[in-house]
Amino acid sequence: MYADRVVGVPVCVVDMTHGGMDLCAALSRRGAFPAAVDVHHTLENADLRILHKGGIPVFASFAEAVSAHSPEVVMMQYAPDREAITAYCGETGLPLMTHAKATGLILGERLASVATTEITGARGKSTVMGMLSSIMSHTGEPSLFMTSMGAYVQHGSERTIICGQGSITPSHALHVVDAADAADAAGCAFSSCFLEISLGGTGLGDVCSVLGIPLELRAGIGRSAFFSKAQMAELMRPGAVLNVNASDPPSRSLRLLTGTRCNVVGNAPEASLFTTRNAWYSGDGELTLNLAAFSTLCNDSLTSAFSLAPPPRLFGTMAVDTMLAAAGVALALGVPTASIRAGISAYEPLPRRMVFSREGGVHRITNTATSKETTLLALDEAARYARIRGLPLHAVVGGRTKTTCGAMDLFGLAAGINTRLPRFDSFLVYGELGRDLSGAGCAASFVPSVEGGAPLMHTQDDSVVIACIN
């Protein structure tokens, strides 16, 4: 198979920042001759020592690698000069693929008999993976999970850590699967596999779920995030099932890129899995999930309904979206509804991932906001909740200015906050992010540190407080 095909082949691996280290190591273990191209200049001395110890040469540019290494194939996820590299490969007939596609080719034979799920999207991936882990723990089936929080085998209530360092780059699956195979002797064999993927799709998925696509981001081989994530639909296994988010037009449009079965998940006229409630708040009772010609791997067409009790800390429209997404994956895999109900009800939300708590009169919503989109979504969720409850609304946004393949859209976030300010009784920004937002024209009050917002966050009774912290 493909792993045998690359034996003895010189390979140019471009981009060490988004999984290139894992891809180089996996190729080397399989007898290929990879060369690392550190186009983002992010390799540290420890990384360089690992590569040199493995006999893997390191180059600062693609041109240097081509000249010195004479590659027969190029594997690139993201690069500043991606258009030039893509053009060169096209002009010279040099095969070019993403790290994601390379990962799928390498692992294709190993995971051929393993029910494999891929989850991608702009937001909600970690929460959906956590729910799926809880669901699978109620099936008794040993399942391998690769998540942003680490990799592990879940077997009933027992969890065996495979890799404590979390990564969701596609090629990290190579390290995770190889490490899990090495742990088989310790009873860590797995019969299903769940991969949280940041970019693209590997082609390994029997069930694929796309939670949302940010159109403005750049990613992959000279393409937008849309085309990178579209690779998930394009490369799906024959007979696979694709679940798309009904409330996100770009992900819903992926139905037109695949001939496999497809489910629309969410509250929309064409939905295969839906609920009549758009948002869920603590104390709302149970959530009823309705099925309308829902496709599964077993060629079933489900048309029933069932109810579940969401965890009390889940909050808002995202809570409904993530519960539907997790249930949709489990249903497509053929998991009994009893395990789905038990797993979602027992799920403990990740810290600060849009979670709700009540302390006296304070209704607190805390969110790890890592982008303009997630921050503004959290603010809108809080504003809607405060309006429904008829309570004053306060916000604090700040922390570090994070980046992912480029700078955070500070001007867009500042403008978004400014348009929302009339909805809030008070609004503070703080820290590095707060300073940068103020410089980008944000009209909210700035304080240097979170302590300056402590009275706002801890002593406002009978109010709603939203904290978005990077």
VEXDREN-2710 file (C-alpha; in Angstrom, 1 decimal):
% VEXDREN-2710
k/r/px/py/pz
1/MET/0.0/0.0/0.0
2/TYR/1.0/3.7/0.2
3/ALA/3.3/3.2/3.2
4/ASP/5.3/0.7/1.2
5/ARG/5.3/3.0/-1.8
6/VAL/7.3/5.7/-0.1
7/VAL/10.1/3.5/1.1
8/GLY/13.4/4.9/-0.1
9/VAL/11.6/8.0/-1.6
10/PRO/13.0/11.5/-0.9
11/VAL/10.1/13.6/0.4
12/CYS/9.9/17.4/1.0
13/VAL/7.8/18.2/4.0
14/VAL/6.9/21.9/4.1
15/ASP/5.6/23.6/7.3
16/MET/7.0/22.4/10.6
17/THR/4.5/24.5/12.6
18/HIS/1.3/22.6/11.7
19/GLY/2.3/19.0/12.1
20/GLY/5.4/18.7/10.0
21/MET/7.4/17.2/12.8
22/ASP/4.9/14.3/13.2
23/LEU/4.8/13.8/9.4
24/CYS/8.6/13.7/9.1
25/ALA/8.9/11.2/11.9
26/ALA/6.2/8.9/10.5
27/LEU/7.7/9.0/7.0
28/SER/11.1/8.1/8.5
29/ARG/9.7/5.2/10.5
30/ARG/8.3/3.9/7.3
31/GLY/11.6/4.0/5.4
32/ALA/11.1/7.3/3.4
33/PHE/13.8/10.0/3.3
34/PRO/12.0/13.2/4.5
35/ALA/13.5/16.7/4.5
36/ALA/12.0/19.3/6.8
37/VAL/11.3/22.8/5.5
38/ASP/10.8/25.3/8.3
39/VAL/9.1/28.0/6.4
40/HIS/7.7/29.7/9.5
41/HIS/11.0/29.5/11.3
42/THR/9.4/28.1/14.5
43/LEU/11.7/25.1/15.1
44/GLU/13.4/25.3/18.5
45/ASN/16.8/23.8/19.4
46/ALA/15.1/20.7/20.9
47/ASP/13.1/20.2/17.7
48/LEU/16.3/20.5/15.6
49/ARG/18.1/18.0/17.8
50/ILE/15.2/15.5/17.3
51/LEU/15.3/15.9/13.5
52/HIS/19.1/15.7/13.3
53/LYS/19.1/12.6/15.5
54/GLY/16.7/11.0/13.1
55/GLY/18.9/11.9/10.1
56/ILE/16.3/14.3/8.7
57/PRO/17.9/17.4/7.1
58/VAL/16.3/20.8/7.8
59/PHE/16.1/23.7/5.3
60/ALA/14.9/27.2/5.7
61/SER/13.3/27.5/2.3
62/PHE/11.6/25.3/-0.3
63/ALA/14.2/26.3/-2.9
64/GLU/17.0/25.1/-0.7
65/ALA/15.3/21.7/-0.1
66/VAL/14.6/21.1/-3.8
67/SER/18.2/21.9/-4.7
68/ALA/19.8/19.8/-2.0
69/HIS/17.3/17.0/-1.5
70/SER/15.8/16.4/-5.0
71/PRO/12.3/15.4/-3.6
72/GLU/10.0/13.1/-5.6
73/VAL/6.9/14.4/-3.7
74/VAL/6.0/17.5/-1.7
75/MET/3.7/17.5/1.3
76/MET/2.7/21.0/2.4
77/GLN/0.0/22.2/4.8
78/TYR/0.6/26.0/5.0
79/ALA/3.4/28.3/3.8
80/PRO/3.8/32.0/3.2
81/ASP/5.0/31.3/-0.3
82/ARG/2.4/28.5/-0.9
83/GLU/1.3/30.0/-4.3
84/ALA/4.9/29.9/-5.6
85/ILE/5.5/26.4/-4.3
86/THR/2.2/25.2/-5.9
87/ALA/3.1/26.8/-9.2
88/TYR/6.6/25.2/-9.2
89/CYS/5.2/21.8/-8.6
90/GLY/2.6/22.2/-11.3
91/GLU/5.2/23.4/-13.8
92/THR/7.7/20.6/-13.0
93/GLY/5.3/17.7/-12.5
94/LEU/6.3/17.3/-8.9
95/PRO/3.4/15.7/-6.9
96/LEU/2.0/18.0/-4.2
97/MET/-0.4/17.2/-1.4
98/THR/-1.5/18.5/2.0
99/HIS/-0.3/17.0/5.2
100/ALA/-3.9/15.9/5.7
101/LYS/-4.1/13.9/2.5
102/ALA/-0.6/12.4/3.1
103/THR/-1.8/11.3/6.6
104/GLY/-4.8/9.5/5.1
105/LEU/-2.7/7.7/2.5
106/ILE/-0.2/6.5/5.1
107/LEU/-2.8/5.3/7.6
108/GLY/-5.4/4.1/5.1
109/GLU/-4.5/0.4/5.3
110/ARG/-4.0/0.5/9.1
111/LEU/-7.5/2.0/9.8
112/ALA/-9.3/0.3/7.0
113/SER/-11.2/-2.0/9.4
114/VAL/-11.6/0.6/12.1
115/ALA/-14.7/2.8/12.3
116/THR/-13.1/6.2/12.0
117/THR/-14.7/9.6/12.6
118/GLU/-13.3/13.0/11.7
119/ILE/-14.5/16.3/13.3
120/THR/-13.6/19.7/11.9
121/GLY/-15.0/23.2/12.1
122/ALA/-14.5/26.7/13.2
123/ARG/-15.8/26.2/16.8
124/GLY/-17.2/23.5/19.0
125/LYS/-14.8/20.7/18.0
126/SER/-13.4/20.0/21.5
127/THR/-16.9/20.0/23.1
128/VAL/-18.2/17.6/20.5
129/MET/-15.2/15.3/21.0
130/GLY/-15.8/15.4/24.8
131/MET/-19.4/14.4/24.4
132/LEU/-18.5/11.6/22.0
133/SER/-15.9/10.3/24.5
134/SER/-18.6/10.3/27.2
135/ILE/-21.1/8.6/24.8
136/MET/-18.6/5.9/23.8
137/SER/-17.7/5.2/27.5
138/HIS/-21.3/4.0/27.9
139/THR/-21.0/1.5/25.0
140/GLY/-18.1/-0.5/26.4
141/GLU/-16.3/-0.3/23.1
142/PRO/-12.6/0.7/23.3
143/SER/-12.2/4.0/21.3
144/LEU/-9.1/6.0/20.4
145/PHE/-9.5/9.8/20.6
146/MET/-7.2/12.5/19.3
147/THR/-8.2/15.8/20.7
148/SER/-6.8/19.3/21.5
149/MET/-6.6/18.1/25.1
150/GLY/-4.5/15.0/24.3
151/ALA/-4.9/11.5/22.9
152/TYR/-6.3/8.5/24.8
153/VAL/-8.1/5.2/24.6
154/GLN/-11.5/5.3/26.3
155/HIS/-12.8/1.9/27.4
156/GLY/-15.9/2.1/29.6
157/SER/-14.9/4.3/32.5
158/GLU/-11.2/3.6/32.0
159/ARG/-9.1/6.1/30.1
160/THR/-5.5/5.2/29.0
161/ILE/-3.4/8.2/28.0
162/ILE/-1.6/7.7/24.7
163/CYS/-0.2/11.2/24.3
164/GLY/-0.5/13.9/27.0
165/GLN/0.2/16.8/24.6
166/GLY/-2.8/17.8/22.6
167/SER/-2.7/18.6/18.9
168/ILE/-5.3/18.6/16.2
169/THR/-3.0/19.0/13.1
170/PRO/-4.0/16.2/10.7
171/SER/-0.5/14.6/10.7
172/HIS/-0.6/14.3/14.5
173/ALA/-2.9/11.3/13.8
174/LEU/0.2/9.4/12.6
175/HIS/1.9/9.8/15.9
176/VAL/-1.2/9.0/17.9
177/VAL/-2.1/5.8/15.9
178/ASP/1.5/4.6/16.0
179/ALA/1.7/5.2/19.7
180/ALA/-1.6/3.5/20.3
181/ASP/-0.4/0.5/18.3
182/ALA/2.7/0.3/20.4
183/ALA/0.5/0.3/23.5
184/ASP/-1.6/-2.7/22.3
185/ALA/0.4/-5.0/24.6
186/ALA/-0.9/-3.0/27.6
187/GLY/-4.5/-3.7/26.5
188/CYS/-5.0/-0.4/24.6
189/ALA/-6.4/-1.9/21.4
190/PHE/-9.2/0.1/19.9
191/SER/-12.1/-0.7/17.5
192/SER/-13.1/2.8/16.7
193/CYS/-11.2/6.0/16.2
194/PHE/-12.2/9.7/16.6
195/LEU/-10.0/12.5/15.2
196/GLU/-10.3/16.2/15.9
197/ILE/-8.9/17.9/12.8
198/SER/-8.0/21.5/12.5
199/LEU/-7.4/21.7/8.7
200/GLY/-8.7/19.6/5.8
201/GLY/-9.7/16.0/5.9
202/THR/-7.5/12.9/5.8
203/GLY/-9.8/10.6/3.8
204/LEU/-10.0/8.2/6.7
205/GLY/-13.5/9.1/7.9
206/ASP/-16.4/6.7/7.8
207/VAL/-18.3/9.5/9.5
208/CYS/-17.3/13.1/9.0
209/SER/-18.7/16.1/10.7
210/VAL/-18.2/19.7/9.6
211/LEU/-19.3/22.1/12.4
212/GLY/-18.6/25.4/10.6
213/ILE/-16.2/27.1/8.2
214/PRO/-14.7/30.6/8.6
215/LEU/-14.6/32.0/5.1
216/GLU/-12.0/34.7/5.8
217/LEU/-9.2/32.4/7.0
218/ARG/-6.4/31.2/4.7
219/ALA/-5.1/27.7/5.1
220/GLY/-3.7/24.7/3.2
221/ILE/-2.1/24.7/-0.3
222/GLY/-2.8/28.3/-1.4
223/ARG/-6.4/28.0/-0.6
224/SER/-9.0/29.4/1.8
225/ALA/-10.3/27.6/4.9
226/PHE/-13.3/26.6/2.9
227/PHE/-11.3/24.6/0.3
228/SER/-9.1/23.1/2.9
229/LYS/-12.1/21.9/4.9
230/ALA/-13.8/20.9/1.7
231/GLN/-11.1/18.2/1.4
232/MET/-12.9/16.3/4.1
233/ALA/-16.0/15.9/1.9
234/GLU/-13.9/15.3/-1.2
235/LEU/-11.7/12.5/0.3
236/MET/-14.3/10.6/2.3
237/ARG/-14.3/6.8/2.1
238/PRO/-16.9/5.1/-0.2
239/GLY/-20.1/4.4/1.8
240/ALA/-19.2/7.1/4.4
241/VAL/-21.6/9.5/6.0
242/LEU/-21.1/13.3/6.0
243/ASN/-22.9/15.4/8.7
244/VAL/-23.0/19.2/8.0
245/ASN/-24.1/22.1/10.2
246/ALA/-27.5/23.4/9.1
247/SER/-26.9/26.9/10.4
248/ASP/-23.6/27.4/8.6
249/PRO/-24.1/27.9/4.8
250/PRO/-20.5/27.1/3.8
251/SER/-20.4/23.7/5.6
252/ARG/-24.0/22.9/4.4
253/SER/-22.8/23.4/0.8
254/LEU/-20.3/20.6/1.1
255/ARG/-23.2/18.2/0.3
256/LEU/-22.5/19.2/-3.3
257/LEU/-18.9/18.0/-3.2
258/THR/-19.5/14.3/-2.2
259/GLY/-21.5/11.4/-3.6
260/THR/-21.8/9.8/-0.1
261/ARG/-24.8/9.9/2.2
262/CYS/-25.2/13.2/3.9
263/ASN/-27.2/14.5/7.0
264/VAL/-28.0/18.1/7.6
265/VAL/-27.8/18.6/11.4
266/GLY/-29.6/21.6/13.0
267/ASN/-32.8/23.5/12.9
268/ALA/-33.5/24.0/9.2
269/PRO/-36.3/22.8/6.9
270/GLU/-34.1/20.2/5.2
271/ALA/-32.6/18.9/8.5
272/SER/-32.1/15.2/9.1
273/LEU/-31.5/15.7/12.9
274/PHE/-33.1/18.7/14.6
275/THR/-34.8/20.1/17.7
276/THR/-37.4/22.8/18.0
277/ARG/-35.3/24.7/20.6
278/ASN/-32.7/27.1/19.3
279/ALA/-30.9/27.7/22.6
280/TRP/-30.7/25.8/25.9
281/TYR/-30.4/27.3/29.3
282/SER/-30.1/25.7/32.7
283/GLY/-33.5/24.7/34.0
284/ASP/-35.1/24.3/30.6
285/GLY/-35.7/20.6/31.2
286/GLU/-35.1/18.0/28.5
287/LEU/-34.2/18.4/24.8
288/THR/-36.0/16.4/22.2
289/LEU/-34.0/15.3/19.2
290/ASN/-36.0/14.5/16.0
291/LEU/-34.9/12.4/13.1
292/ALA/-36.1/12.7/9.6
293/ALA/-34.6/10.2/7.1
294/PHE/-31.3/10.3/9.0
295/SER/-28.6/8.2/7.2
296/THR/-26.3/5.8/9.0
297/LEU/-23.3/3.6/8.1
298/CYS/-25.6/0.6/8.2
299/ASN/-27.8/2.1/5.4
300/ASP/-30.6/2.7/7.9
301/SER/-32.9/5.7/7.5
302/LEU/-33.9/6.8/11.0
303/THR/-37.2/8.7/11.5
304/SER/-37.8/8.5/15.3
305/ALA/-37.2/10.9/18.2
306/PHE/-35.7/10.8/21.6
307/SER/-35.1/13.1/24.5
308/LEU/-32.1/13.8/26.7
309/ALA/-31.2/15.9/29.7
310/PRO/-28.3/18.3/28.9
311/PRO/-25.6/19.0/31.5
312/PRO/-26.6/22.2/33.5
313/ARG/-23.4/24.1/32.7
314/LEU/-24.0/24.0/28.9
315/PHE/-25.3/27.3/27.6
316/GLY/-27.0/28.9/24.6
317/THR/-27.3/28.2/20.9
318/MET/-23.8/26.6/20.8
319/ALA/-25.0/24.0/23.4
320/VAL/-27.8/22.9/21.1
321/ASP/-25.5/22.8/18.1
322/THR/-22.8/20.7/19.8
323/MET/-25.3/18.3/21.3
324/LEU/-26.9/17.8/17.9
325/ALA/-23.4/17.3/16.3
326/ALA/-22.3/14.7/18.9
327/ALA/-25.6/12.9/18.7
328/GLY/-25.4/13.0/14.9
329/VAL/-22.0/11.3/14.8
330/ALA/-23.1/8.7/17.3
331/LEU/-26.3/7.9/15.4
332/ALA/-24.4/7.6/12.1
333/LEU/-22.1/5.1/13.7
334/GLY/-25.0/3.1/15.0
335/VAL/-24.6/3.9/18.7
336/PRO/-27.8/3.1/20.7
337/THR/-29.9/6.1/21.7
338/ALA/-29.6/4.9/25.4
339/SER/-25.8/5.4/25.3
340/ILE/-26.2/8.8/23.6
341/ARG/-28.6/10.0/26.3
342/ALA/-26.4/8.7/29.1
343/GLY/-23.2/10.1/27.5
344/ILE/-24.4/13.6/26.9
345/SER/-26.2/13.9/30.2
346/ALA/-23.0/12.8/32.0
347/TYR/-20.7/15.1/30.0
348/GLU/-18.7/17.6/32.1
349/PRO/-18.1/20.8/30.0
350/LEU/-14.5/21.8/29.4
351/PRO/-13.4/24.8/31.5
352/ARG/-14.4/28.2/30.1
353/ARG/-15.7/26.7/26.8
354/MET/-18.9/28.7/26.9
355/VAL/-20.1/27.4/30.3
356/PHE/-22.7/28.7/32.6
357/SER/-22.7/29.0/36.4
358/ARG/-25.0/30.7/39.0
359/GLU/-23.5/32.4/42.1
360/GLY/-26.1/34.1/44.1
361/GLY/-27.7/36.6/41.8
362/VAL/-24.9/36.5/39.3
363/HIS/-25.5/34.6/36.1
364/ARG/-22.0/34.0/34.9
365/ILE/-21.1/33.0/31.3
366/THR/-17.4/32.2/30.8
367/ASN/-15.9/31.6/27.4
368/THR/-12.4/30.9/26.0
369/ALA/-12.5/33.3/23.1
370/THR/-9.8/32.5/20.6
371/SER/-11.0/34.6/17.6
372/LYS/-13.1/37.5/16.6
373/GLU/-15.9/35.1/15.7
374/THR/-16.1/33.2/18.9
375/THR/-15.8/36.4/21.0
376/LEU/-18.7/38.1/19.2
377/LEU/-20.8/34.9/19.3
378/ALA/-20.3/34.7/23.1
379/LEU/-21.3/38.4/23.5
380/ASP/-24.4/37.8/21.4
381/GLU/-25.4/34.7/23.4
382/ALA/-25.0/36.7/26.7
383/ALA/-27.1/39.6/25.3
384/ARG/-29.9/37.3/24.3
385/TYR/-29.9/35.5/27.7
386/ALA/-29.9/38.8/29.6
387/ARG/-32.8/40.1/27.5
388/ILE/-34.8/36.9/28.1
389/ARG/-34.2/37.1/31.8
390/GLY/-34.6/40.8/32.0
391/LEU/-31.3/41.4/33.8
392/PRO/-28.5/44.0/33.6
393/LEU/-25.6/42.8/31.3
394/HIS/-21.9/43.3/32.0
395/ALA/-18.9/42.1/29.9
396/VAL/-15.1/41.8/30.3
397/VAL/-12.9/40.8/27.4
398/GLY/-9.1/40.4/27.4
399/GLY/-6.0/38.4/28.0
400/ARG/-3.5/37.6/25.3
401/THR/-3.7/38.5/21.7
402/LYS/-3.6/35.0/20.1
403/THR/-2.8/34.3/16.5
404/THR/-3.4/31.4/14.2
405/CYS/-1.6/31.5/10.8
406/GLY/-1.7/35.3/11.0
407/ALA/-2.8/38.1/13.3
408/MET/-6.1/38.2/15.1
409/ASP/-8.6/40.6/13.3
410/LEU/-8.3/43.3/16.0
411/PHE/-10.0/46.0/13.9
412/GLY/-12.9/43.6/13.1
413/LEU/-13.3/42.6/16.7
414/ALA/-13.1/46.2/17.9
415/ALA/-15.7/47.3/15.4
416/GLY/-17.9/44.3/16.4
417/ILE/-17.7/45.3/20.1
418/ASN/-18.5/48.9/19.4
419/THR/-21.7/48.0/17.6
420/ARG/-22.7/45.9/20.6
421/LEU/-21.8/48.3/23.3
422/PRO/-25.4/49.8/23.6
423/ARG/-26.6/46.4/24.8
424/PHE/-24.3/46.3/27.8
425/ASP/-24.6/48.2/31.1
426/SER/-20.8/48.1/31.4
427/PHE/-17.9/46.7/29.2
428/LEU/-14.2/46.3/30.1
429/VAL/-11.3/45.2/28.0
430/TYR/-8.0/44.3/29.7
431/GLY/-4.5/42.9/29.3
432/GLU/-2.6/42.6/26.0
433/LEU/-5.8/42.0/24.0
434/GLY/-7.5/44.9/25.7
435/ARG/-4.6/47.3/24.9
436/ASP/-4.5/46.2/21.3
437/LEU/-8.3/46.5/21.0
438/SER/-8.2/50.0/22.3
439/GLY/-5.5/50.8/19.8
440/ALA/-7.8/49.4/17.1
441/GLY/-10.5/51.8/18.0
442/CYS/-12.5/49.8/20.6
443/ALA/-14.6/52.3/22.7
444/ALA/-14.9/50.0/25.7
445/SER/-13.2/51.0/29.0
446/PHE/-9.6/49.6/29.2
447/VAL/-7.9/48.3/32.4
448/PRO/-4.3/46.9/32.4
449/SER/-5.1/43.7/34.3
450/VAL/-8.0/41.4/35.2
451/GLU/-7.9/42.7/38.8
452/GLY/-9.3/45.9/37.5
453/GLY/-12.3/44.0/36.3
454/ALA/-12.7/42.0/39.5
455/PRO/-15.5/44.1/41.0
456/LEU/-17.4/43.7/37.7
457/MET/-16.9/40.0/37.6
458/HIS/-17.6/39.0/41.2
459/THR/-19.9/41.5/43.0
460/GLN/-22.7/42.4/40.6
461/ASP/-25.9/40.8/42.0
462/ASP/-29.0/40.1/39.9
463/SER/-27.1/40.5/36.6
464/VAL/-25.6/38.6/33.7
465/VAL/-21.8/38.7/33.4
466/ILE/-20.0/37.5/30.3
467/ALA/-16.2/36.9/30.5
468/CYS/-14.3/36.2/27.2
469/ILE/-10.7/35.4/28.2
470/ASN/-7.9/34.4/25.9
END
